[in-house]
Amino acid sequence: MEIHNYMEDIVKEALNSMLEGTEIKNICKCQKCQYDIMAWALNRLPPKYFVSDKGRLYTKLQEVEVQFRADVIKELTNAITLISLKPQH
Ligand SMILES: [Zn+2]
């Protein structure tokens, strides 16, 4: 058993699909920038901690995703704009 912040998984997944999308160009996609983007967004999103129980992990992730996806996309879009203007390296 462990405690896990599902918001991290959702942010990571949403960022990956946004970076793969064609609408985002001219942004550095290195590990450092991806982590900077995730950290920025996660600091502005509510943490969603659950005790993880392997069988139910996927269901829980989907529930949280449905509730927060719009907020996650909004914060990631802000983060990407900021980080791409000023990469921290
Ligand atoms: Zn970079």
PDB file of the backbone (N, CA, C, O) and the ligand in Angstrom, with CONECT records:
HET     ZN  A 101       1
ATOM      1  N   MET A   1       0.853  -1.199   0.000  1.00  0.00           N
ATOM      2  CA  MET A   1       0.000   0.000   0.000  1.00  0.00           C
ATOM      3  C   MET A   1       0.888   1.249   0.000  1.00  0.00           C
ATOM      4  O   MET A   1       1.956   1.282   0.612  1.00  0.00           O
ATOM      5  N   GLU A   2       0.418   2.242  -0.690  1.00  0.00           N
ATOM      6  CA  GLU A   2       1.143   3.502  -0.648  1.00  0.00           C
ATOM      7  C   GLU A   2       0.163   4.637  -0.882  1.00  0.00           C
ATOM      8  O   GLU A   2      -0.950   4.416  -1.359  1.00  0.00           O
ATOM      9  N   ILE A   3       0.574   5.844  -0.549  1.00  0.00           N
ATOM     10  CA  ILE A   3      -0.319   6.945  -0.848  1.00  0.00           C
ATOM     11  C   ILE A   3       0.207   7.676  -2.074  1.00  0.00           C
ATOM     12  O   ILE A   3       1.410   7.867  -2.250  1.00  0.00           O
ATOM     13  N   HIS A   4      -0.726   8.069  -2.901  1.00  0.00           N
ATOM     14  CA  HIS A   4      -0.349   8.534  -4.212  1.00  0.00           C
ATOM     15  C   HIS A   4      -1.173   9.741  -4.626  1.00  0.00           C
ATOM     16  O   HIS A   4      -2.383   9.779  -4.399  1.00  0.00           O
ATOM     17  N   ASN A   5      -0.530  10.718  -5.228  1.00  0.00           N
ATOM     18  CA  ASN A   5      -1.234  11.901  -5.735  1.00  0.00           C
ATOM     19  C   ASN A   5      -1.615  11.676  -7.200  1.00  0.00           C
ATOM     20  O   ASN A   5      -0.777  11.780  -8.096  1.00  0.00           O
ATOM     21  N   TYR A   6      -2.860  11.373  -7.419  1.00  0.00           N
ATOM     22  CA  TYR A   6      -3.335  11.075  -8.773  1.00  0.00           C
ATOM     23  C   TYR A   6      -3.231  12.260  -9.708  1.00  0.00           C
ATOM     24  O   TYR A   6      -3.156  12.104 -10.926  1.00  0.00           O
ATOM     25  N   MET A   7      -3.227  13.450  -9.122  1.00  0.00           N
ATOM     26  CA  MET A   7      -3.119  14.636  -9.972  1.00  0.00           C
ATOM     27  C   MET A   7      -1.811  14.596 -10.777  1.00  0.00           C
ATOM     28  O   MET A   7      -1.760  15.071 -11.911  1.00  0.00           O
ATOM     29  N   GLU A   8      -0.756  14.024 -10.179  1.00  0.00           N
ATOM     30  CA  GLU A   8       0.518  13.923 -10.905  1.00  0.00           C
ATOM     31  C   GLU A   8       0.384  13.081 -12.169  1.00  0.00           C
ATOM     32  O   GLU A   8       0.924  13.429 -13.219  1.00  0.00           O
ATOM     33  N   ASP A   9      -0.340  11.970 -12.055  1.00  0.00           N
ATOM     34  CA  ASP A   9      -0.517  11.095 -13.220  1.00  0.00           C
ATOM     35  C   ASP A   9      -1.301  11.796 -14.317  1.00  0.00           C
ATOM     36  O   ASP A   9      -0.988  11.685 -15.502  1.00  0.00           O
ATOM     37  N   ILE A  10      -2.330  12.523 -13.888  1.00  0.00           N
ATOM     38  CA  ILE A  10      -3.181  13.185 -14.868  1.00  0.00           C
ATOM     39  C   ILE A  10      -2.429  14.297 -15.585  1.00  0.00           C
ATOM     40  O   ILE A  10      -2.544  14.470 -16.798  1.00  0.00           O
ATOM     41  N   VAL A  11      -1.650  15.052 -14.795  1.00  0.00           N
ATOM     42  CA  VAL A  11      -0.860  16.131 -15.388  1.00  0.00           C
ATOM     43  C   VAL A  11       0.168  15.560 -16.368  1.00  0.00           C
ATOM     44  O   VAL A  11       0.367  16.101 -17.456  1.00  0.00           O
ATOM     45  N   LYS A  12       0.814  14.467 -15.971  1.00  0.00           N
ATOM     46  CA  LYS A  12       1.828  13.857 -16.826  1.00  0.00           C
ATOM     47  C   LYS A  12       1.215  13.369 -18.146  1.00  0.00           C
ATOM     48  O   LYS A  12       1.755  13.607 -19.227  1.00  0.00           O
ATOM     49  N   GLU A  13       0.097  12.695 -18.028  1.00  0.00           N
ATOM     50  CA  GLU A  13      -0.571  12.157 -19.206  1.00  0.00           C
ATOM     51  C   GLU A  13      -1.080  13.268 -20.130  1.00  0.00           C
ATOM     52  O   GLU A  13      -0.923  13.204 -21.350  1.00  0.00           O
ATOM     53  N   ALA A  14      -1.688  14.279 -19.522  1.00  0.00           N
ATOM     54  CA  ALA A  14      -2.225  15.392 -20.318  1.00  0.00           C
ATOM     55  C   ALA A  14      -1.096  16.141 -21.016  1.00  0.00           C
ATOM     56  O   ALA A  14      -1.230  16.537 -22.174  1.00  0.00           O
ATOM     57  N   LEU A  15       0.019  16.334 -20.308  1.00  0.00           N
ATOM     58  CA  LEU A  15       1.151  17.033 -20.920  1.00  0.00           C
ATOM     59  C   LEU A  15       1.699  16.239 -22.105  1.00  0.00           C
ATOM     60  O   LEU A  15       1.981  16.807 -23.160  1.00  0.00           O
ATOM     61  N   ASN A  16       1.848  14.924 -21.929  1.00  0.00           N
ATOM     62  CA  ASN A  16       2.337  14.097 -23.035  1.00  0.00           C
ATOM     63  C   ASN A  16       1.454  14.232 -24.258  1.00  0.00           C
ATOM     64  O   ASN A  16       1.952  14.388 -25.373  1.00  0.00           O
ATOM     65  N   SER A  17       0.141  14.173 -24.056  1.00  0.00           N
ATOM     66  CA  SER A  17      -0.706  14.246 -25.243  1.00  0.00           C
ATOM     67  C   SER A  17      -0.712  15.653 -25.830  1.00  0.00           C
ATOM     68  O   SER A  17      -0.872  15.811 -27.040  1.00  0.00           O
ATOM     69  N   MET A  18      -0.539  16.677 -24.995  1.00  0.00           N
ATOM     70  CA  MET A  18      -0.456  18.035 -25.538  1.00  0.00           C
ATOM     71  C   MET A  18       0.826  18.238 -26.339  1.00  0.00           C
ATOM     72  O   MET A  18       0.811  18.888 -27.385  1.00  0.00           O
ATOM     73  N   LEU A  19       1.938  17.681 -25.847  1.00  0.00           N
ATOM     74  CA  LEU A  19       3.215  17.853 -26.549  1.00  0.00           C
ATOM     75  C   LEU A  19       3.260  17.064 -27.851  1.00  0.00           C
ATOM     76  O   LEU A  19       3.964  17.435 -28.791  1.00  0.00           O
ATOM     77  N   GLU A  20       2.503  15.973 -27.896  1.00  0.00           N
ATOM     78  CA  GLU A  20       2.449  15.189 -29.132  1.00  0.00           C
ATOM     79  C   GLU A  20       1.532  15.829 -30.158  1.00  0.00           C
ATOM     80  O   GLU A  20       1.673  15.598 -31.358  1.00  0.00           O
ATOM     81  N   GLY A  21       0.599  16.629 -29.685  1.00  0.00           N
ATOM     82  CA  GLY A  21      -0.350  17.294 -30.573  1.00  0.00           C
ATOM     83  C   GLY A  21       0.360  18.277 -31.495  1.00  0.00           C
ATOM     84  O   GLY A  21       1.481  18.707 -31.221  1.00  0.00           O
ATOM     85  N   THR A  22      -0.292  18.619 -32.565  1.00  0.00           N
ATOM     86  CA  THR A  22       0.341  19.487 -33.554  1.00  0.00           C
ATOM     87  C   THR A  22       0.200  20.961 -33.205  1.00  0.00           C
ATOM     88  O   THR A  22       0.886  21.800 -33.789  1.00  0.00           O
ATOM     89  N   GLU A  23      -0.679  21.290 -32.261  1.00  0.00           N
ATOM     90  CA  GLU A  23      -0.941  22.709 -31.992  1.00  0.00           C
ATOM     91  C   GLU A  23       0.181  23.392 -31.218  1.00  0.00           C
ATOM     92  O   GLU A  23       0.285  24.619 -31.214  1.00  0.00           O
ATOM     93  N   ILE A  24       1.035  22.576 -30.552  1.00  0.00           N
ATOM     94  CA  ILE A  24       2.120  23.181 -29.792  1.00  0.00           C
ATOM     95  C   ILE A  24       3.441  23.024 -30.547  1.00  0.00           C
ATOM     96  O   ILE A  24       3.943  21.919 -30.756  1.00  0.00           O
ATOM     97  N   LYS A  25       3.974  24.166 -30.941  1.00  0.00           N
ATOM     98  CA  LYS A  25       5.248  24.159 -31.650  1.00  0.00           C
ATOM     99  C   LYS A  25       6.192  25.126 -30.955  1.00  0.00           C
ATOM    100  O   LYS A  25       5.794  25.867 -30.056  1.00  0.00           O
ATOM    101  N   ASN A  26       7.436  25.108 -31.382  1.00  0.00           N
ATOM    102  CA  ASN A  26       8.413  26.061 -30.857  1.00  0.00           C
ATOM    103  C   ASN A  26       8.545  26.027 -29.342  1.00  0.00           C
ATOM    104  O   ASN A  26       8.716  27.066 -28.704  1.00  0.00           O
ATOM    105  N   ILE A  27       8.467  24.861 -28.780  1.00  0.00           N
ATOM    106  CA  ILE A  27       8.704  24.764 -27.345  1.00  0.00           C
ATOM    107  C   ILE A  27       9.716  23.655 -27.122  1.00  0.00           C
ATOM    108  O   ILE A  27       9.676  22.610 -27.772  1.00  0.00           O
ATOM    109  N   CYS A  28      10.633  23.907 -26.181  1.00  0.00           N
ATOM    110  CA  CYS A  28      11.624  22.894 -25.855  1.00  0.00           C
ATOM    111  C   CYS A  28      10.910  21.746 -25.136  1.00  0.00           C
ATOM    112  O   CYS A  28      10.141  21.971 -24.202  1.00  0.00           O
ATOM    113  N   LYS A  29      11.176  20.513 -25.584  1.00  0.00           N
ATOM    114  CA  LYS A  29      10.504  19.360 -24.977  1.00  0.00           C
ATOM    115  C   LYS A  29      11.470  18.491 -24.180  1.00  0.00           C
ATOM    116  O   LYS A  29      11.236  17.297 -23.996  1.00  0.00           O
ATOM    117  N   CYS A  30      12.560  19.100 -23.709  1.00  0.00           N
ATOM    118  CA  CYS A  30      13.516  18.314 -22.926  1.00  0.00           C
ATOM    119  C   CYS A  30      12.904  17.953 -21.563  1.00  0.00           C
ATOM    120  O   CYS A  30      11.888  18.517 -21.155  1.00  0.00           O
ATOM    121  N   GLN A  31      13.539  17.010 -20.876  1.00  0.00           N
ATOM    122  CA  GLN A  31      13.039  16.538 -19.582  1.00  0.00           C
ATOM    123  C   GLN A  31      12.913  17.690 -18.589  1.00  0.00           C
ATOM    124  O   GLN A  31      11.923  17.781 -17.862  1.00  0.00           O
ATOM    125  N   LYS A  32      13.899  18.553 -18.559  1.00  0.00           N
ATOM    126  CA  LYS A  32      13.898  19.675 -17.618  1.00  0.00           C
ATOM    127  C   LYS A  32      12.676  20.565 -17.844  1.00  0.00           C
ATOM    128  O   LYS A  32      11.979  20.918 -16.893  1.00  0.00           O
ATOM    129  N   CYS A  33      12.421  20.921 -19.080  1.00  0.00           N
ATOM    130  CA  CYS A  33      11.271  21.786 -19.370  1.00  0.00           C
ATOM    131  C   CYS A  33       9.956  21.069 -19.059  1.00  0.00           C
ATOM    132  O   CYS A  33       9.021  21.683 -18.545  1.00  0.00           O
ATOM    133  N   GLN A  34       9.881  19.772 -19.368  1.00  0.00           N
ATOM    134  CA  GLN A  34       8.656  19.030 -19.065  1.00  0.00           C
ATOM    135  C   GLN A  34       8.392  19.013 -17.562  1.00  0.00           C
ATOM    136  O   GLN A  34       7.254  19.175 -17.122  1.00  0.00           O
ATOM    137  N   TYR A  35       9.471  18.811 -16.764  1.00  0.00           N
ATOM    138  CA  TYR A  35       9.295  18.806 -15.311  1.00  0.00           C
ATOM    139  C   TYR A  35       8.926  20.202 -14.811  1.00  0.00           C
ATOM    140  O   TYR A  35       8.096  20.340 -13.912  1.00  0.00           O
ATOM    141  N   ASP A  36       9.543  21.241 -15.391  1.00  0.00           N
ATOM    142  CA  ASP A  36       9.206  22.610 -14.986  1.00  0.00           C
ATOM    143  C   ASP A  36       7.726  22.893 -15.249  1.00  0.00           C
ATOM    144  O   ASP A  36       7.043  23.501 -14.425  1.00  0.00           O
ATOM    145  N   ILE A  37       7.246  22.444 -16.405  1.00  0.00           N
ATOM    146  CA  ILE A  37       5.837  22.648 -16.768  1.00  0.00           C
ATOM    147  C   ILE A  37       4.929  21.903 -15.794  1.00  0.00           C
ATOM    148  O   ILE A  37       3.940  22.452 -15.307  1.00  0.00           O
ATOM    149  N   MET A  38       5.280  20.633 -15.513  1.00  0.00           N
ATOM    150  CA  MET A  38       4.467  19.832 -14.592  1.00  0.00           C
ATOM    151  C   MET A  38       4.460  20.436 -13.189  1.00  0.00           C
ATOM    152  O   MET A  38       3.413  20.502 -12.545  1.00  0.00           O
ATOM    153  N   ALA A  39       5.625  20.878 -12.717  1.00  0.00           N
ATOM    154  CA  ALA A  39       5.712  21.442 -11.364  1.00  0.00           C
ATOM    155  C   ALA A  39       4.879  22.721 -11.269  1.00  0.00           C
ATOM    156  O   ALA A  39       4.175  22.945 -10.284  1.00  0.00           O
ATOM    157  N   TRP A  40       4.967  23.538 -12.285  1.00  0.00           N
ATOM    158  CA  TRP A  40       4.210  24.803 -12.295  1.00  0.00           C
ATOM    159  C   TRP A  40       2.717  24.515 -12.220  1.00  0.00           C
ATOM    160  O   TRP A  40       2.001  25.120 -11.422  1.00  0.00           O
ATOM    161  N   ALA A  41       2.252  23.593 -13.049  1.00  0.00           N
ATOM    162  CA  ALA A  41       0.824  23.262 -13.071  1.00  0.00           C
ATOM    163  C   ALA A  41       0.400  22.596 -11.758  1.00  0.00           C
ATOM    164  O   ALA A  41      -0.653  22.921 -11.209  1.00  0.00           O
ATOM    165  N   LEU A  42       1.215  21.670 -11.258  1.00  0.00           N
ATOM    166  CA  LEU A  42       0.854  20.956 -10.032  1.00  0.00           C
ATOM    167  C   LEU A  42       0.770  21.882  -8.819  1.00  0.00           C
ATOM    168  O   LEU A  42      -0.011  21.633  -7.901  1.00  0.00           O
ATOM    169  N   ASN A  43       1.568  22.943  -8.811  1.00  0.00           N
ATOM    170  CA  ASN A  43       1.499  23.892  -7.698  1.00  0.00           C
ATOM    171  C   ASN A  43       0.202  24.687  -7.709  1.00  0.00           C
ATOM    172  O   ASN A  43      -0.161  25.303  -6.706  1.00  0.00           O
ATOM    173  N   ARG A  44      -0.486  24.675  -8.819  1.00  0.00           N
ATOM    174  CA  ARG A  44      -1.731  25.436  -8.921  1.00  0.00           C
ATOM    175  C   ARG A  44      -2.976  24.568  -8.979  1.00  0.00           C
ATOM    176  O   ARG A  44      -4.092  25.078  -9.070  1.00  0.00           O
ATOM    177  N   LEU A  45      -2.782  23.256  -8.926  1.00  0.00           N
ATOM    178  CA  LEU A  45      -3.919  22.332  -8.966  1.00  0.00           C
ATOM    179  C   LEU A  45      -4.066  21.666  -7.597  1.00  0.00           C
ATOM    180  O   LEU A  45      -3.075  21.495  -6.887  1.00  0.00           O
ATOM    181  N   PRO A  46      -5.284  21.291  -7.222  1.00  0.00           N
ATOM    182  CA  PRO A  46      -5.447  20.637  -5.919  1.00  0.00           C
ATOM    183  C   PRO A  46      -4.847  19.235  -5.954  1.00  0.00           C
ATOM    184  O   PRO A  46      -5.075  18.491  -6.908  1.00  0.00           O
ATOM    185  N   PRO A  47      -4.075  18.860  -4.915  1.00  0.00           N
ATOM    186  CA  PRO A  47      -3.565  17.490  -4.877  1.00  0.00           C
ATOM    187  C   PRO A  47      -4.735  16.532  -4.645  1.00  0.00           C
ATOM    188  O   PRO A  47      -5.702  16.877  -3.965  1.00  0.00           O
ATOM    189  N   LYS A  48      -4.641  15.341  -5.207  1.00  0.00           N
ATOM    190  CA  LYS A  48      -5.700  14.336  -5.022  1.00  0.00           C
ATOM    191  C   LYS A  48      -5.070  13.043  -4.531  1.00  0.00           C
ATOM    192  O   LYS A  48      -4.753  12.146  -5.311  1.00  0.00           O
ATOM    193  N   TYR A  49      -4.899  12.973  -3.216  1.00  0.00           N
ATOM    194  CA  TYR A  49      -4.250  11.798  -2.646  1.00  0.00           C
ATOM    195  C   TYR A  49      -5.235  10.680  -2.356  1.00  0.00           C
ATOM    196  O   TYR A  49      -6.320  10.906  -1.819  1.00  0.00           O
ATOM    197  N   PHE A  50      -4.837   9.471  -2.721  1.00  0.00           N
ATOM    198  CA  PHE A  50      -5.608   8.282  -2.383  1.00  0.00           C
ATOM    199  C   PHE A  50      -4.633   7.206  -1.954  1.00  0.00           C
ATOM    200  O   PHE A  50      -3.471   7.197  -2.361  1.00  0.00           O
ATOM    201  N   VAL A  51      -5.125   6.303  -1.128  1.00  0.00           N
ATOM    202  CA  VAL A  51      -4.321   5.140  -0.796  1.00  0.00           C
ATOM    203  C   VAL A  51      -4.456   4.211  -1.990  1.00  0.00           C
ATOM    204  O   VAL A  51      -5.566   3.851  -2.383  1.00  0.00           O
ATOM    205  N   SER A  52      -3.332   3.825  -2.564  1.00  0.00           N
ATOM    206  CA  SER A  52      -3.455   3.054  -3.789  1.00  0.00           C
ATOM    207  C   SER A  52      -3.667   1.576  -3.490  1.00  0.00           C
ATOM    208  O   SER A  52      -3.037   0.975  -2.620  1.00  0.00           O
ATOM    209  N   ASP A  53      -4.569   1.050  -4.246  1.00  0.00           N
ATOM    210  CA  ASP A  53      -5.002  -0.322  -4.125  1.00  0.00           C
ATOM    211  C   ASP A  53      -4.996  -0.759  -5.583  1.00  0.00           C
ATOM    212  O   ASP A  53      -5.903  -0.413  -6.340  1.00  0.00           O
ATOM    213  N   LYS A  54      -3.998  -1.504  -5.972  1.00  0.00           N
ATOM    214  CA  LYS A  54      -3.683  -1.709  -7.378  1.00  0.00           C
ATOM    215  C   LYS A  54      -4.880  -1.968  -8.301  1.00  0.00           C
ATOM    216  O   LYS A  54      -4.951  -1.399  -9.390  1.00  0.00           O
ATOM    217  N   GLY A  55      -5.809  -2.812  -7.881  1.00  0.00           N
ATOM    218  CA  GLY A  55      -6.939  -3.143  -8.737  1.00  0.00           C
ATOM    219  C   GLY A  55      -7.806  -1.950  -9.089  1.00  0.00           C
ATOM    220  O   GLY A  55      -8.406  -1.905 -10.163  1.00  0.00           O
ATOM    221  N   ARG A  56      -7.872  -0.976  -8.178  1.00  0.00           N
ATOM    222  CA  ARG A  56      -8.791   0.130  -8.381  1.00  0.00           C
ATOM    223  C   ARG A  56      -8.111   1.379  -8.907  1.00  0.00           C
ATOM    224  O   ARG A  56      -8.760   2.404  -9.119  1.00  0.00           O
ATOM    225  N   LEU A  57      -6.829   1.298  -9.114  1.00  0.00           N
ATOM    226  CA  LEU A  57      -6.065   2.476  -9.481  1.00  0.00           C
ATOM    227  C   LEU A  57      -6.577   3.128 -10.766  1.00  0.00           C
ATOM    228  O   LEU A  57      -6.741   4.347 -10.828  1.00  0.00           O
ATOM    229  N   TYR A  58      -6.823   2.327 -11.766  1.00  0.00           N
ATOM    230  CA  TYR A  58      -7.228   2.861 -13.055  1.00  0.00           C
ATOM    231  C   TYR A  58      -8.594   3.543 -12.981  1.00  0.00           C
ATOM    232  O   TYR A  58      -8.792   4.616 -13.550  1.00  0.00           O
ATOM    233  N   THR A  59      -9.525   2.916 -12.279  1.00  0.00           N
ATOM    234  CA  THR A  59     -10.862   3.493 -12.110  1.00  0.00           C
ATOM    235  C   THR A  59     -10.778   4.847 -11.412  1.00  0.00           C
ATOM    236  O   THR A  59     -11.405   5.818 -11.835  1.00  0.00           O
ATOM    237  N   LYS A  60      -9.996   4.895 -10.341  1.00  0.00           N
ATOM    238  CA  LYS A  60      -9.868   6.126  -9.574  1.00  0.00           C
ATOM    239  C   LYS A  60      -9.250   7.229 -10.437  1.00  0.00           C
ATOM    240  O   LYS A  60      -9.682   8.382 -10.408  1.00  0.00           O
ATOM    241  N   LEU A  61      -8.246   6.851 -11.191  1.00  0.00           N
ATOM    242  CA  LEU A  61      -7.580   7.815 -12.067  1.00  0.00           C
ATOM    243  C   LEU A  61      -8.581   8.420 -13.045  1.00  0.00           C
ATOM    244  O   LEU A  61      -8.575   9.628 -13.282  1.00  0.00           O
ATOM    245  N   GLN A  62      -9.424   7.590 -13.600  1.00  0.00           N
ATOM    246  CA  GLN A  62     -10.410   8.083 -14.563  1.00  0.00           C
ATOM    247  C   GLN A  62     -11.433   9.005 -13.914  1.00  0.00           C
ATOM    248  O   GLN A  62     -11.831  10.010 -14.503  1.00  0.00           O
ATOM    249  N   GLU A  63     -11.860   8.664 -12.698  1.00  0.00           N
ATOM    250  CA  GLU A  63     -12.811   9.531 -11.986  1.00  0.00           C
ATOM    251  C   GLU A  63     -12.214  10.914 -11.767  1.00  0.00           C
ATOM    252  O   GLU A  63     -12.860  11.933 -12.014  1.00  0.00           O
ATOM    253  N   VAL A  64     -10.974  10.933 -11.300  1.00  0.00           N
ATOM    254  CA  VAL A  64     -10.324  12.208 -11.023  1.00  0.00           C
ATOM    255  C   VAL A  64     -10.123  12.968 -12.325  1.00  0.00           C
ATOM    256  O   VAL A  64     -10.287  14.187 -12.375  1.00  0.00           O
ATOM    257  N   GLU A  65      -9.770  12.249 -13.365  1.00  0.00           N
ATOM    258  CA  GLU A  65      -9.514  12.893 -14.643  1.00  0.00           C
ATOM    259  C   GLU A  65     -10.754  13.591 -15.176  1.00  0.00           C
ATOM    260  O   GLU A  65     -10.676  14.713 -15.676  1.00  0.00           O
ATOM    261  N   VAL A  66     -11.900  12.925 -15.071  1.00  0.00           N
ATOM    262  CA  VAL A  66     -13.146  13.521 -15.553  1.00  0.00           C
ATOM    263  C   VAL A  66     -13.440  14.815 -14.792  1.00  0.00           C
ATOM    264  O   VAL A  66     -13.872  15.805 -15.382  1.00  0.00           O
ATOM    265  N   GLN A  67     -13.200  14.799 -13.475  1.00  0.00           N
ATOM    266  CA  GLN A  67     -13.483  15.985 -12.664  1.00  0.00           C
ATOM    267  C   GLN A  67     -12.559  17.156 -12.948  1.00  0.00           C
ATOM    268  O   GLN A  67     -12.986  18.310 -12.929  1.00  0.00           O
ATOM    269  N   PHE A  68     -11.283  16.858 -13.212  1.00  0.00           N
ATOM    270  CA  PHE A  68     -10.299  17.928 -13.239  1.00  0.00           C
ATOM    271  C   PHE A  68      -9.632  18.188 -14.581  1.00  0.00           C
ATOM    272  O   PHE A  68      -8.775  19.066 -14.683  1.00  0.00           O
ATOM    273  N   ARG A  69     -10.009  17.446 -15.601  1.00  0.00           N
ATOM    274  CA  ARG A  69      -9.294  17.557 -16.864  1.00  0.00           C
ATOM    275  C   ARG A  69      -9.254  18.989 -17.416  1.00  0.00           C
ATOM    276  O   ARG A  69      -8.210  19.441 -17.884  1.00  0.00           O
ATOM    277  N   ALA A  70     -10.377  19.695 -17.362  1.00  0.00           N
ATOM    278  CA  ALA A  70     -10.419  21.052 -17.905  1.00  0.00           C
ATOM    279  C   ALA A  70      -9.435  21.973 -17.160  1.00  0.00           C
ATOM    280  O   ALA A  70      -8.739  22.779 -17.778  1.00  0.00           O
ATOM    281  N   ASP A  71      -9.389  21.839 -15.819  1.00  0.00           N
ATOM    282  CA  ASP A  71      -8.457  22.649 -15.028  1.00  0.00           C
ATOM    283  C   ASP A  71      -7.011  22.291 -15.352  1.00  0.00           C
ATOM    284  O   ASP A  71      -6.146  23.161 -15.459  1.00  0.00           O
ATOM    285  N   VAL A  72      -6.770  20.995 -15.506  1.00  0.00           N
ATOM    286  CA  VAL A  72      -5.408  20.530 -15.805  1.00  0.00           C
ATOM    287  C   VAL A  72      -4.941  21.113 -17.145  1.00  0.00           C
ATOM    288  O   VAL A  72      -3.825  21.619 -17.253  1.00  0.00           O
ATOM    289  N   ILE A  73      -5.801  21.036 -18.152  1.00  0.00           N
ATOM    290  CA  ILE A  73      -5.441  21.566 -19.472  1.00  0.00           C
ATOM    291  C   ILE A  73      -5.197  23.071 -19.400  1.00  0.00           C
ATOM    292  O   ILE A  73      -4.270  23.590 -20.022  1.00  0.00           O
ATOM    293  N   LYS A  74      -6.035  23.759 -18.638  1.00  0.00           N
ATOM    294  CA  LYS A  74      -5.893  25.211 -18.514  1.00  0.00           C
ATOM    295  C   LYS A  74      -4.557  25.566 -17.879  1.00  0.00           C
ATOM    296  O   LYS A  74      -3.843  26.432 -18.385  1.00  0.00           O
ATOM    297  N   GLU A  75      -4.211  24.907 -16.774  1.00  0.00           N
ATOM    298  CA  GLU A  75      -2.952  25.224 -16.087  1.00  0.00           C
ATOM    299  C   GLU A  75      -1.741  24.815 -16.927  1.00  0.00           C
ATOM    300  O   GLU A  75      -0.719  25.502 -16.933  1.00  0.00           O
ATOM    301  N   LEU A  76      -1.867  23.690 -17.634  1.00  0.00           N
ATOM    302  CA  LEU A  76      -0.747  23.254 -18.478  1.00  0.00           C
ATOM    303  C   LEU A  76      -0.523  24.228 -19.626  1.00  0.00           C
ATOM    304  O   LEU A  76       0.615  24.506 -20.001  1.00  0.00           O
ATOM    305  N   THR A  77      -1.609  24.740 -20.175  1.00  0.00           N
ATOM    306  CA  THR A  77      -1.479  25.706 -21.266  1.00  0.00           C
ATOM    307  C   THR A  77      -0.755  26.958 -20.773  1.00  0.00           C
ATOM    308  O   THR A  77       0.127  27.481 -21.454  1.00  0.00           O
ATOM    309  N   ASN A  78      -1.137  27.438 -19.576  1.00  0.00           N
ATOM    310  CA  ASN A  78      -0.435  28.586 -18.984  1.00  0.00           C
ATOM    311  C   ASN A  78       1.035  28.262 -18.752  1.00  0.00           C
ATOM    312  O   ASN A  78       1.913  29.068 -19.059  1.00  0.00           O
ATOM    313  N   ALA A  79       1.292  27.088 -18.212  1.00  0.00           N
ATOM    314  CA  ALA A  79       2.669  26.688 -17.900  1.00  0.00           C
ATOM    315  C   ALA A  79       3.514  26.594 -19.167  1.00  0.00           C
ATOM    316  O   ALA A  79       4.657  27.050 -19.193  1.00  0.00           O
ATOM    317  N   ILE A  80       2.952  26.006 -20.206  1.00  0.00           N
ATOM    318  CA  ILE A  80       3.692  25.846 -21.460  1.00  0.00           C
ATOM    319  C   ILE A  80       4.034  27.217 -22.041  1.00  0.00           C
ATOM    320  O   ILE A  80       5.147  27.440 -22.517  1.00  0.00           O
ATOM    321  N   THR A  81       3.069  28.126 -21.995  1.00  0.00           N
ATOM    322  CA  THR A  81       3.309  29.474 -22.511  1.00  0.00           C
ATOM    323  C   THR A  81       4.457  30.136 -21.756  1.00  0.00           C
ATOM    324  O   THR A  81       5.367  30.705 -22.359  1.00  0.00           O
ATOM    325  N   LEU A  82       4.399  30.050 -20.416  1.00  0.00           N
ATOM    326  CA  LEU A  82       5.435  30.663 -19.593  1.00  0.00           C
ATOM    327  C   LEU A  82       6.808  30.044 -19.783  1.00  0.00           C
ATOM    328  O   LEU A  82       7.797  30.749 -19.977  1.00  0.00           O
ATOM    329  N   ILE A  83       6.861  28.718 -19.726  1.00  0.00           N
ATOM    330  CA  ILE A  83       8.147  28.010 -19.814  1.00  0.00           C
ATOM    331  C   ILE A  83       8.762  28.184 -21.203  1.00  0.00           C
ATOM    332  O   ILE A  83       9.980  28.306 -21.340  1.00  0.00           O
ATOM    333  N   SER A  84       7.903  28.194 -22.241  1.00  0.00           N
ATOM    334  CA  SER A  84       8.478  28.310 -23.578  1.00  0.00           C
ATOM    335  C   SER A  84       9.004  29.725 -23.827  1.00  0.00           C
ATOM    336  O   SER A  84       9.880  29.926 -24.668  1.00  0.00           O
ATOM    337  N   LEU A  85       8.465  30.703 -23.092  1.00  0.00           N
ATOM    338  CA  LEU A  85       9.007  32.054 -23.210  1.00  0.00           C
ATOM    339  C   LEU A  85      10.356  32.162 -22.512  1.00  0.00           C
ATOM    340  O   LEU A  85      11.242  32.896 -22.950  1.00  0.00           O
ATOM    341  N   LYS A  86      10.496  31.411 -21.409  1.00  0.00           N
ATOM    342  CA  LYS A  86      11.671  31.545 -20.544  1.00  0.00           C
ATOM    343  C   LYS A  86      12.154  30.197 -20.068  1.00  0.00           C
ATOM    344  O   LYS A  86      12.009  29.888 -18.886  1.00  0.00           O
ATOM    345  N   PRO A  87      12.725  29.379 -20.938  1.00  0.00           N
ATOM    346  CA  PRO A  87      13.222  28.070 -20.456  1.00  0.00           C
ATOM    347  C   PRO A  87      14.274  28.279 -19.372  1.00  0.00           C
ATOM    348  O   PRO A  87      15.106  29.181 -19.467  1.00  0.00           O
ATOM    349  N   GLN A  88      14.228  27.432 -18.336  1.00  0.00           N
ATOM    350  CA  GLN A  88      15.149  27.602 -17.200  1.00  0.00           C
ATOM    351  C   GLN A  88      16.498  26.924 -17.447  1.00  0.00           C
ATOM    352  O   GLN A  88      17.074  26.347 -16.525  1.00  0.00           O
ATOM    353  N   HIS A  89      16.998  26.985 -18.657  1.00  0.00           N
ATOM    354  CA  HIS A  89      18.323  26.430 -18.932  1.00  0.00           C
ATOM    355  C   HIS A  89      18.938  27.110 -20.133  1.00  0.00           C
ATOM    356  O   HIS A  89      20.057  26.779 -20.524  1.00  0.00           O
TER     357      HIS A  89
HETATM  358 ZN    ZN A 101      14.295  22.435 -22.279  1.00  0.00          ZN2+
END
